[in-house]
C-alpha cells in the first residue's frame, strides 16, 4: 500500500513538478491549494484545477485569505511602521504554508507533506532531519523555512532540492505544462500593484504616513521623507538628497519619525544580536563557527556565534557585512545544513 502525501499546490511549475515526481515515486498524492489572495478567487481556482487535471490528481482548495492577512500582511505593515523590516516569506512559511499543510496532513491521514521548495533534507547526527541548501544555489530557498517547527520539517519531502531549475522546466514541457506565460514568482507575492508602502499605508490620512526629517550622522536635518514605511536599511533610492557621495538609510527611528542617512562605508557591521531562535538541532551541539545569512540573496558569510541564552545569540562576522537589518531573518549553516534561524534585533 502506497504512503499518502499532502503536496502544497499553487498550480505553478514548481508545485506541479514536485507533485508529478512524488506520484512517479509511488506516493498517493493529495494536492492542497492555499488561496492566500494573490489573485482573484475564480482565477486561482481555474489555474489550480487546470494543473491538477493535467496531473490527474485530486485537489482540495482552502481559502486562507483572512489568515494570511492577519499573520503576514498585518504583521508586515506594523513592523514597517515600527521601523523594522521582516521577511514576509519567512513569516508565511511558518505561520501559513507549513502550518496548514501540517493540518491537512492530519485531515487526510497523510504521513508526509511536501512543497516545491528548492531545499533538501538529511539527518544531522542523531537529530531530526535538517534542511540543507538546494543543489541549485541560484534557486536555493533554505532561508525561507528557518522558522518552521522542526517536527513539521521532519515530515517534509522536497523533490526539487536536488534539481536545477532548467531540469524542472524541461520536465514541465514534457508533461505538457503551458510555459508560454511562465514567470518566476516574486518574493512579495501578495502585492499585486504598488509597493510595501502602499500595503502599509493605503490611506493618506494614516498618521504614520506623515513626513519627517532626514538627518545625517551629526543630527543635522538635510531633507524630508514621506513616511518611514517607504524605506529600509541600506536603501539608496528615493531619498532625494544631493550629496557628494551617495547616501543610504543608516537607521530608522520610528519614535522620532526620522531617517538617519550616511555614506555606504558607515553601513558595514560585524557584531549584532539575533533573537527568537528556532533550533533544528540541540543548541548545545551547535558549533561556535557558522555561516550566517542575513537576507535572501545574501551570501552566507563566516561568523563566530556566542549563545547568550536559548533564545538569543551574538553574531560576530569575520568581515563586516552591509546593512544588517533589524527584523530580517538570520539563517545559520554548517556544511549547507540549516541549524538555526532567528530574527535580527535592533
C-alpha positions as CSV (number, residue, x, y, z in Angstrom):
1,X,0.0,0.0,0.0
2,X,1.4,3.4,-1.0
3,X,2.1,6.1,1.5
4,X,-0.1,9.2,1.4
5,X,1.4,12.6,1.0
6,X,-0.1,16.1,1.0
7,X,1.5,18.5,-1.5
8,X,1.3,22.2,-1.3
9,X,0.0,23.2,-4.7
10,X,-0.4,26.6,-6.4
11,X,-0.7,25.4,-10.0
12,X,2.7,26.9,-10.7
13,X,5.5,24.9,-12.4
14,X,7.4,24.0,-9.2
15,X,4.5,22.6,-7.3
16,X,3.3,20.7,-10.5
17,X,6.7,19.0,-11.0
18,X,7.0,18.3,-7.2
19,X,3.6,16.5,-7.3
20,X,4.5,14.7,-10.6
21,X,7.8,13.4,-9.2
22,X,6.1,12.2,-6.0
23,X,3.4,10.4,-7.9
24,X,6.1,8.7,-10.0
25,X,7.8,7.6,-6.8
26,X,4.7,5.7,-5.8
27,X,3.1,8.1,-3.3
28,X,-0.6,8.6,-3.0
29,X,-0.7,12.3,-3.7
30,X,-3.3,14.7,-2.3
31,X,-2.9,18.2,-3.6
32,X,-3.8,21.1,-1.2
33,X,-4.0,24.6,-2.7
34,X,-3.9,27.5,-0.3
35,X,-5.7,30.6,-1.7
36,X,-3.9,33.5,0.0
37,X,-5.4,36.2,-2.1
38,X,-2.6,36.8,-4.6
39,X,-5.2,36.7,-7.4
40,X,-8.9,36.7,-7.8
41,X,-10.6,33.5,-6.3
42,X,-12.0,32.4,-9.6
43,X,-8.7,32.8,-11.4
44,X,-6.9,30.9,-8.6
45,X,-9.4,28.1,-8.8
46,X,-9.1,27.9,-12.6
47,X,-5.3,27.8,-12.5
48,X,-5.2,25.1,-9.8
49,X,-7.9,22.9,-11.4
50,X,-6.2,23.0,-14.8
51,X,-2.9,22.0,-13.3
52,X,-4.5,19.3,-11.1
53,X,-6.3,17.9,-14.2
54,X,-3.1,17.8,-16.1
55,X,-1.7,15.5,-13.4
56,X,-5.0,13.6,-12.9
57,X,-4.6,14.2,-9.1
58,X,-7.2,15.2,-6.5
59,X,-7.0,18.7,-5.1
60,X,-8.5,20.5,-2.1
61,X,-8.7,24.3,-2.3
62,X,-8.6,26.0,1.0
63,X,-9.3,29.7,1.3
64,X,-6.9,31.3,3.8
65,X,-7.1,34.9,2.8
66,X,-8.0,36.2,6.3
67,X,-5.4,34.1,8.0
68,X,-2.8,35.3,5.5
69,X,-3.8,38.9,6.1
70,X,-3.6,38.5,9.9
71,X,-0.4,36.6,10.0
72,X,1.6,38.2,7.2
73,X,0.2,41.4,5.8
74,X,-0.8,43.0,9.1
75,X,2.4,41.8,10.8
76,X,4.5,43.2,7.9
77,X,2.6,46.6,8.0
78,X,3.0,47.0,11.7
79,X,6.7,46.1,11.6
80,X,7.4,48.6,8.8
81,X,5.7,51.3,10.7
82,X,7.8,50.4,13.8
83,X,10.9,50.9,11.7
84,X,11.9,47.2,11.2
85,X,11.9,45.1,8.1
86,X,10.8,41.5,8.4
87,X,10.9,39.0,5.5
88,X,7.2,38.1,4.6
89,X,8.2,34.8,3.1
90,X,9.8,33.6,6.4
91,X,6.6,34.5,8.2
92,X,4.3,32.9,5.6
93,X,6.3,29.7,5.6
94,X,6.0,29.2,9.4
95,X,2.6,30.7,10.1
96,X,0.6,29.8,7.0
97,X,2.1,27.4,4.4
98,X,3.6,24.7,6.6
99,X,1.1,25.2,9.4
100,X,-1.8,24.5,7.1
101,X,-0.1,21.7,5.2
102,X,0.6,20.1,8.6
103,X,-3.1,20.4,9.5
104,X,-4.0,19.0,6.1
105,X,-1.7,16.0,6.5
106,X,-3.7,15.2,9.7
107,X,-7.0,15.7,8.0
108,X,-6.1,13.4,5.1
109,X,-4.3,10.9,7.3
110,X,-1.1,11.5,5.3
111,X,2.3,10.6,6.8
112,X,4.1,13.2,4.7
113,X,3.8,16.8,3.5
114,X,5.7,18.2,0.5
115,X,6.3,21.5,-1.2
116,X,8.1,22.8,-4.3
117,X,10.9,24.4,-2.3
118,X,14.4,24.2,-3.7
119,X,15.8,22.6,-0.5
120,X,17.0,19.2,0.6
121,X,16.5,17.2,3.8
122,X,19.0,15.0,5.6
123,X,19.8,13.8,9.2
124,X,22.2,15.8,11.3
125,X,23.8,13.2,13.6
126,X,21.1,11.7,15.8
127,X,18.8,14.7,15.4
128,X,15.6,15.2,13.4
129,X,16.1,15.6,9.7
130,X,17.5,19.0,8.9
131,X,17.0,21.3,5.9
132,X,20.0,21.5,3.6
133,X,20.6,24.1,0.9
134,X,19.2,23.3,-2.5
135,X,21.6,21.8,-5.1
136,X,20.9,24.7,-7.4
137,X,22.5,27.5,-5.4
138,X,20.9,30.2,-7.6
139,X,17.4,28.9,-6.6
140,X,18.2,27.8,-3.0
141,X,15.2,28.6,-0.7
142,X,16.5,27.2,2.6
143,X,16.5,30.8,4.0
144,X,12.7,30.9,4.0
145,X,11.7,27.9,6.2
146,X,14.1,28.9,9.0
147,X,11.2,29.5,11.5
148,X,9.2,26.3,10.6
149,X,9.0,23.9,13.6
150,X,11.4,21.0,13.2
151,X,8.6,18.5,13.7
152,X,6.9,19.8,10.5
153,X,10.3,19.8,8.7
154,X,10.8,16.2,9.7
155,X,7.6,15.2,7.9
156,X,8.7,17.1,4.8
157,X,9.6,15.9,1.3
158,X,11.2,18.3,-1.1
159,X,11.7,16.6,-4.5
160,X,13.1,19.7,-6.3
161,X,16.0,20.0,-3.8
162,X,18.5,18.1,-6.0
163,X,17.4,19.6,-9.3
164,X,18.4,22.5,-11.4
165,X,15.6,24.9,-12.5
166,X,16.3,24.1,-16.1
167,X,15.6,20.4,-15.5
168,X,12.3,21.4,-13.7
169,X,11.2,23.4,-16.8
170,X,12.2,20.6,-19.1
171,X,10.1,18.1,-17.1
172,X,7.2,20.6,-17.3
173,X,7.4,20.8,-21.1
174,X,7.4,17.0,-21.3
175,X,4.4,16.9,-19.1
176,X,2.5,19.3,-21.3
177,X,2.5,22.2,-18.8
178,X,1.9,25.5,-20.5
179,X,5.1,27.6,-20.1
180,X,4.2,30.4,-22.6
181,X,3.1,32.7,-19.7
182,X,5.6,31.3,-17.2
183,X,7.3,33.9,-14.9
184,X,9.4,33.4,-11.8
185,X,7.4,34.1,-8.7
186,X,8.4,37.2,-6.8
187,X,9.3,37.3,-3.2
188,X,6.5,39.7,-2.2
189,X,3.8,37.7,-4.0
190,X,0.8,39.4,-2.4
191,X,1.5,42.9,-3.6
192,X,-0.1,42.8,-7.0
193,X,0.3,46.6,-7.7
194,X,2.2,49.2,-5.8
195,X,4.7,48.6,-3.1
196,X,5.3,47.9,0.6
197,X,4.3,51.5,1.3
198,X,1.0,51.1,-0.5
199,X,0.4,48.0,1.6
200,X,1.3,49.6,4.9
201,X,-0.5,52.9,4.5
202,X,-3.1,52.8,1.8
203,X,-4.7,56.0,3.1
204,X,-3.0,59.3,3.0
205,X,-4.8,60.1,6.3
206,X,-2.9,57.5,8.2
207,X,-0.9,59.4,10.8
208,X,2.1,57.1,10.3
209,X,2.4,58.2,6.7
210,X,3.3,61.8,7.7
211,X,6.5,63.4,6.5
212,X,9.5,63.6,8.8
213,X,13.1,64.7,8.8
214,X,16.1,63.1,7.2
215,X,19.3,63.7,9.3
216,X,22.9,62.9,8.9
217,X,25.1,61.2,11.5
218,X,25.7,64.5,13.1
219,X,22.0,65.0,13.6
220,X,21.7,67.8,11.1
221,X,18.5,68.0,9.0
222,X,19.3,67.5,5.4
223,X,16.0,66.6,3.9
224,X,12.4,65.3,4.3
225,X,10.8,61.9,3.8
226,X,7.2,61.0,3.0
227,X,6.8,58.2,5.6
228,X,9.3,55.8,7.2
229,X,7.4,52.8,5.8
230,X,8.9,53.8,2.4
231,X,12.4,52.9,3.5
232,X,14.6,50.1,4.8
233,X,18.2,49.9,5.9
234,X,20.7,50.2,3.1
235,X,18.2,51.8,0.7
236,X,19.6,54.5,-1.6
237,X,16.8,55.3,-4.0
238,X,14.1,57.7,-3.1
239,X,16.0,59.9,-0.7
240,X,16.1,62.9,-3.0
241,X,19.2,64.4,-1.4
242,X,22.1,65.9,-3.3
243,X,25.4,64.9,-1.8
244,X,29.0,64.5,-2.9
245,X,28.8,60.7,-2.2
246,X,25.7,58.5,-2.5
247,X,23.7,58.3,0.8
248,X,22.0,55.3,2.2
249,X,19.5,54.7,5.0
250,X,21.6,54.1,8.1
251,X,18.8,53.9,10.7
252,X,15.0,54.3,11.0
253,X,13.7,56.0,14.2
254,X,10.0,55.3,14.4
255,X,9.6,57.3,17.6
256,X,11.0,60.5,16.1
257,X,9.6,59.6,12.6
258,X,13.1,60.2,11.4
259,X,15.6,58.7,8.9
260,X,19.3,58.7,9.5
261,X,21.4,58.6,6.4
262,X,25.1,58.0,5.8
263,X,27.7,57.2,3.2
264,X,28.0,53.5,2.3
265,X,31.1,52.8,4.4
266,X,29.2,53.5,7.6
267,X,26.6,50.7,6.9
268,X,29.1,47.9,7.4
269,X,28.8,45.9,10.6
270,X,30.4,42.9,12.2
271,X,28.5,42.4,15.5
272,X,24.8,42.1,16.2
273,X,22.2,40.2,18.2
274,X,19.7,37.6,16.9
275,X,16.6,36.6,19.0
276,X,13.5,34.4,18.6
277,X,15.6,31.4,17.7
278,X,14.2,28.3,16.1
279,X,16.6,25.4,16.6
280,X,16.7,22.4,14.3
281,X,19.4,20.7,16.4
282,X,20.1,20.7,20.1
283,X,21.5,24.1,21.0
284,X,24.4,22.7,23.0
285,X,25.5,20.7,20.0
286,X,25.8,23.8,17.8
287,X,29.3,24.9,16.6
288,X,30.5,28.4,17.5
289,X,31.7,28.8,13.9
290,X,28.9,29.0,11.4
291,X,27.9,30.7,8.1
292,X,25.3,33.4,8.7
293,X,22.9,34.6,6.0
294,X,21.1,37.9,6.8
295,X,18.8,38.3,3.9
296,X,17.6,36.4,0.8
297,X,20.3,36.6,-1.9
298,X,22.9,37.4,0.7
299,X,25.9,35.0,0.5
300,X,26.2,33.3,3.9
301,X,29.4,34.5,5.5
302,X,31.7,33.1,8.2
303,X,30.9,34.2,11.7
304,X,31.5,33.4,15.4
305,X,28.4,32.7,17.3
306,X,28.1,33.1,21.1
307,X,25.0,31.9,22.9
308,X,23.6,34.4,25.4
309,X,20.6,32.2,26.3
310,X,18.5,29.6,24.5
311,X,16.6,32.3,22.6
312,X,19.4,34.8,22.0
313,X,22.8,34.7,20.3
314,X,25.5,37.2,19.5
315,X,27.0,37.1,16.0
316,X,30.4,38.4,15.1
317,X,31.2,38.3,11.4
318,X,34.8,37.7,10.3
319,X,34.3,40.5,7.7
320,X,31.9,43.4,8.0
321,X,28.6,43.0,6.2
322,X,26.5,45.6,4.5
323,X,23.1,46.7,6.1
324,X,22.5,44.2,8.9
325,X,18.8,45.0,9.1
326,X,16.6,44.6,12.2
327,X,13.6,42.4,11.6
328,X,15.2,40.4,8.9
329,X,15.8,36.7,9.4
330,X,19.2,35.3,10.2
331,X,19.9,31.8,9.0
332,X,22.9,29.8,10.3
333,X,24.5,27.0,8.3
334,X,27.2,24.4,8.7
335,X,28.3,22.4,5.6
336,X,25.0,23.5,4.0
337,X,22.8,22.3,6.9
338,X,20.4,24.9,8.3
339,X,20.9,24.6,12.1
340,X,19.0,27.6,13.5
341,X,17.1,30.6,12.4
342,X,16.3,33.8,14.2
343,X,15.4,37.5,13.9
344,X,17.9,40.3,13.8
345,X,17.4,42.6,16.8
346,X,17.7,46.4,16.8
